[in-house]
Amino acid sequence: QNTSRLCRNVDRTRGIGSGSMSARRQFDEDDVRVRPTPGSRPRSKQRPRHEDAQSAMVTTVDRGRITCALDDGPTVVAVKARELGRKATVVGDRVGLVGDLSGAPDTLARLVRIDERSTELRRTADDDDPYERIIVANADQMAIVVAIADPPARVGLIDRCLVAAFDSGIDPLLILTKTDLGDPRQLLANYRAFDVPAVGVQIGADLSAVKERLRNRLTVFIGHSGVGKSTLVNALAPEAHRATGAVNDVTGRGRHTSTSVQAIRTLDDDWLVDTPGFRSFGLAHVDPARVIKGFADLVDGTDECPRGCTHDEPECGLDDWVQTGHASAERLESFRRILRARTDSSDEPTAADPLP
């Protein structure tokens, strides 16, 4: 039928009447030119190499628009090239850019390459959430920001952040804020065996000790809402203008002010990554067998554990390890609390547990 219809169209074009069968039969399908369907031409598998792409670091990601800081140039906004497929970019990624790299308003560069990541800091919303979220890529250091008071320090988030840091190959750093409101020695005693560096700060005080820890490193800041994290970031990078808020007088908890992950250049030309305040830090992505890496003072005590020990049973060798003075009972309970929360979704998040 299609052939007959096409032949009739040819007949009309050449002036041949519809009743002339003999004239119509002198044409066949080879005489008909059919336009190809748009887009039917096969796509080439060869892709441009983009050898001229300039290196940059992703500073923010917002609904398909990726803000990047060029290594030797301005900050530009880019869109991901189609050939990268569904591969997502996160803050801290090292990327390659082509196109308009002027950074002028209303201009877009093209992100054509995502370099291999050295580290990936991940978290889940809770301990039974199967979906992993990458907070930042290529971080060298995790600054765990904790207030001594207002709101009171909670060891649950610290323990979980340490587990995530050691599991990701990132060096931890404790930053204790509001040291003028309380004594940090009790908190630091819980982490003495970790050999984790700690720095105390307060409003208006000298920040040289913090700046020295950030030098030549990409540091991600993690902390509860209200601990003074955004205030500290603004002191280190005044142009950041991160929103700050007060602690709720009723609940004793901070209010969320930062709503996005953002890499910020400090006055000393170092990089830090500010994150929203977390109320919990899920470890569903961490194998329970690796959780012990976050508790350096307990690792050697597992040598006397029976095969297949869950570290939360009567025969566990960690109890003798604590009783002989190698670690504190609080550290062991904190470790077991994380294990229980990791395997039992009915437990309350340990991020809310107060300092013992």
N, C-alpha and C positions, 0 to 999 in steps of 0.2 A: 504493500500500500504506500509506504514511504517513497519507494522508487517511482511508482506511478505518479504520485503527487509532484515529485521533483521533475519528472519528464514533462508533465503538463505545464509546469512553470517555465521550462526551457522552450516548450512549444509556443507559449504566449510570447516569449521574448523574441523568438525567431519568426513570428507571424504564421505559425502553422495551426490550423483549426483543430478543435477537439475531435472532429469526426474523421480526421485523416489518419487512419491506423498505420498505413504503409509508411507515411512520413515519420510517424512517431517511432516506429521500430528501428529506424536507422540510428537512434541514440541509445546509449546504455549508461550505466552508472559512472563510467570513466569520464563521461562528458559533463558531469555535474561537479561543481566546486562547492564543497561544504566547509563553512568556516569552523575552525576548532573552537571548542568551548573555552571561555576565558579561564586561565589557570591550569589547563590540562597539560601544558608543556612540562616535562619532568624537570625537577629542580636539581641543580648540580650539587654533589656532595662535597665539592671543594669549598672551603671557607677561607676568607682572607686571614692572613697571619697577624695582621695588626702589629707588625714589628716596631712601628713608630709610636705605640701606645705609651702614655706617660704613667708612671707609678703614682698611686695615691692611697690614702687610708679612708675607709668609710667612717664618717662621724655620726650620721643619723640616717635612719630609714623611715620613711613616712609615705605609705600608700603608693608605692611604686616610684617615688622620687627619692633618690639616693644622694645625700650630700657627702662630698668627698673633699679631703684636704690634699692638694697636690704636694709632693715632696719639695718641689722648688717652684711654688706658685701659689695662686689664690685658692679659695674654697669654691668649688663648682657644684652644680646640681646635675645629676646624670640619670639616665634611664638604662635599664639592663637590655643588652642586645638579645635579639630573638634566638640566636644560635646557642645561648647559654641554657635554654630550656627552662625547666622549673627550679634550677639550682638557685637557692636563696642567698642573699647577702645579709650579713649582720654587722653591727658596729665592731670595728677593729679589723675587718677584713682588709687585706692588701689586694688592690685591684689595678687594672690597666684601663685608661681612658683615652678616647679619641674624640675628634669633633671639636666643637667650640669649647675651649678651655680658658676663655677669658674671665669667667666668673661674673660677667655682666648680668644685670637683671633680665629675666625672661629668656635666658639662654639655657640650652640643654646639651650636655656632653653625652657620650655613649659609652657605657661600661661594657667592655668586650672581654675581660679576663678576670677571674678570681683565683688568686694564688693559693697554694696549699697552706693550710693553717698549722701553726706550731702548737697551739692549744685551743681548746674549746671548753668554756665554762658553761655547764648545763644545769638546769633545775627543772623540777616538775611542780605543778601547783600543790600537790599533796603526795602522800606516800603510796597511793594506789592509782595515781594518774599515769596511764601508759604513754602520754604525749610529752616528749622532751622539748624543752625550750632552750635554745642557745642564747645566753645572755650577752656574751662578748667573745670574740675570736682574738687569738694572738696576744692575750694578756700575759704579762710576766709576773704580776703580783696582784694579790687580792687584799685590799684594805678593809678589814672588818671593823666598822665604826660602831662603838658601844658607848652609851652614856653611863656614867657612874650613878647618876640619880636624875629623876625628872625627865623621862621615865626610868625606873630602876633597871639595872642591868639584868639581862636574862641569858643564861649560859646555853640554852637550847639552840639558839640561832648560831652562836659562836661555834659550838661543836659541829653542827651540820655544815657550816661554811668551811670549817677546817677539813672535814671529810671530802667535800666537793673540791676544795683546792688541791689536796694531796692526790685525789683521784685524777685530777686534770693536769697535774704536773705544774701547778702554779704556786709560787711562794706566798705564804700568808703573812699578814702584818696586822697587829692589833692597834687601833687608834682609839684611845679612851678620851671621850669628851666630857666637859663639865666637871673636870677634876677639882674645881673649887667648891663643889657641892658634896664631896665625899672622899673617902679614902680608897684608892684603887688596889691596895695591897691584897685584900681578900680575894678579889677577882683574879689578879695576876698569879696568886698562889696556885690556882687550879690549872694553870697552863705553864708552870715553871718547867716541867719535864718535856714540854714540847720544843723548847728552845725557839719559841716564836718571838720575834722582836715586837716590842710594844712602845708606843709613844703616847704621852698624855698631853692634852691641849685644853684650853679654855678661852673664852671670848676675850679678845684684846691682847692675848699673850703672843710671844714670839713663836713663829711657825717654822723656824729654821730646821728643827729636828725632823719635822714632817717632810719638808722640801728635800732634805738630804735623802730620805728614804724613797722619794719619787724620782730621783735623778736618773735620767736615761732609761726609764722603764715605762711600760704601759700598765697602769694600775687601775683596777676596777674597784669602785667603792660599793660596799654592801652594808646595809644596816636597817634596823627598824625605823619606822616613821617617828619623828620627834627627837632623834638622838643628836641632831645638829649636823647631819651629813651635808645638807645643802648649804648651811651657813659656812661650814668649813670649805666647801667647794668654792663659794663666792669669795672667800678670803684668799684662796690660792689662785683663783682666776676671776677677778672682778667683772670682766666683760661677759661672764657666763650668765649672770642675772637669773640664777636658779631661784624659784619661789621658795619661801620659807614659811613655817607655821608654828603655832604654839601647841603645847601638850594639852590634851583634854583634861580639865580639872576633875571630871567625874570618873572617867575610865582609867586615867593615868597613861593613856596611849597617845602617840602622836597622830597628827592628821596627815594624810597623803598630800604632798605638794608636787614633787617630781612625778611626771606621768610618762616619761619616755626615757629610753637609754640614749645617752649622748656622750660622745668623746669630746673633751674640752682641753684646749691648750692652756697651760698655766703661764704665769708671768715669767717663769724660768725656762719656758719653751719645752717643758715636759708634757706628757699626755696623761690625763686621768679620764675614767669613764664613770659618769654619775648614773645611778640606777634608781628606779622607784623604790620606796621603802617597802620591804617584804615583811609580811606578817608570818610567813612560814617559808621554809626552804625544803621542798620535797626531794627525797633521794631515791625515788622509784627507779631511776636510771642507773643507780650504783649497785653493783653486785654486793650482797651482804658480806661475802667473804673478803671484800676489799675495804669495808668500813673500818676495820681495825687499823688501816693505814693512817687514819686521822687521829689515832691515840698512841703516839710514840711511846708513852710511858707504860703501855700495856702489851706491846707487841711481843717482847721477850717472854712474858708470862704465859703465852699460848704454847710454849714448848712442852709444858707438862699437861696439856689438854688431851683427852682421849680422841681417837680418830673420829672425825665427823662431829666434833663438838660444836654446839650452837652458841657457846659462850654465855648461855643463860640457863644453866642446868646445875644440879648439885655436884656433879663430877668435874665441873669446869676448873681448870688449873689457875684461873685468874683470881679465885678467892684466896688461895694460899699465897699468891703473888702479892696481893694487897695486905694480907695479914702479916707478912714478913717485912712490910714497910717499903716495898718498892714503888708503890703508887697509892694514891688516896682512895678511900671508899667512895667519895663523891665522883671521882673520875670514872671508876668502874660502873657506878650506877648511871652516869651520864651516857656511857657507851652502851649499856644494856637498854637504856631508855630509847636510844636511837634505833637499836635493833628491833625492839618491840614495835615502835612506830612504823618501821620500814616493812614489817611483816604482818602487822595487825592494823587494818584500816579503822578499827573502832577506837583506837587510842587517840587521845587529844594530841594535837601538834605540839611537839616539844619546844617549838619556838616561843611558846607562851609560858614555859616553866620559869619561875623566879630563881634568882641566885640563892643557893642554899646558905 
